[in-house]
Amino acid sequence: MTIALVIPCYKVEKHIEDVILNLPEIIDYIIVVNDCSPDKTAVILRRLANTNPKIIYIEHLINQGVGGAMISGYQKSLELNCEFTIKMDGDGQMNAQNIPALIKPLLEDRADFTKGNRFRDFAALRAMPLTRRIGNLGLSFMIKASSGYWNVFDPTNGFTAINNSTLRLINFHKIHKRYFFETSILLELYYTNAVIQDIPMKAIYGDEISGLSRTKTLFEFPPKLLYAFLKRLILKYFLFDFNIGSLYLLIGSPLFAFGLYYGISNYARYSVSHLAAPTGTVIIPTLLIILGFQLLLSAISFDLSNYPKK
């Protein structure tokens, strides 16, 4: 089994050498992608590449973001005919000792894609900065709903491994090149029916500075996630397949929406006229809302258990 490891590199001059030197021997190719880093990252990577035959150096003349760097790395891994590809950041936040656990489900054919999970260890969770903890938890829920992978508890974690047979099914043109990259990978994996497994691990927080803007995350991610959520519902439940979840959505949504509209409009009409609403006018929208809401809850329950498992 040939294993490649891709490291997207941008402003990692303080950590990248230690990251590479601490990699385990099971890695066959170390693909480092210098994403037009303005510091000494390029000098360090070239020096390491000259002394380590495993290192394959790729350089971007224009910064393309973490997604753009990973696409270059993934394409090189496929070009080398590797069986598996690991993604690891160059800022020292990821412990290389977790690589065997990350790759094991792929080797045993129990998963197509594995992803680190920092939230299984309470000690590690307390060590995580509070703002990151709150932001990750909220963002994780939205990504779960958009991607359909309700079993993935830490979807923003960038420590991943993938079977290259699954990687070949992904359309790289649909992968986001900036910070939405991790989420866009999950969105595309869902349509390949890839099985994803969480791997508990600790994150390391040192003096590294995150390049992800909280403002951009707050304003850019929700619209993209909402679009992805609606797209997934339409494709998964009405185009690619039609099942009991499709019926729950097809019947429950109009019942709930019409009941809500009918109830509010009649409430407003009778309130203005100061007249008591007839019993039927009250009961009908109430029943429609309850029935529609119950069907929507059933649709949610079905979706929660309908993520790829085999």
Helices and strands as residue ranges (DSSP letters): E 3-9, H 16-21, E 29-34, H 41-51, E 55-59, H 65-79, E 84-87, G 96-98, H 99-107, E 113-117, H 122-127, H 130-147, E 160-163, H 164-167, G 172-174, H 181-191, E 196-200, H 214-234, I 235-239, H 244-273, H 279-304
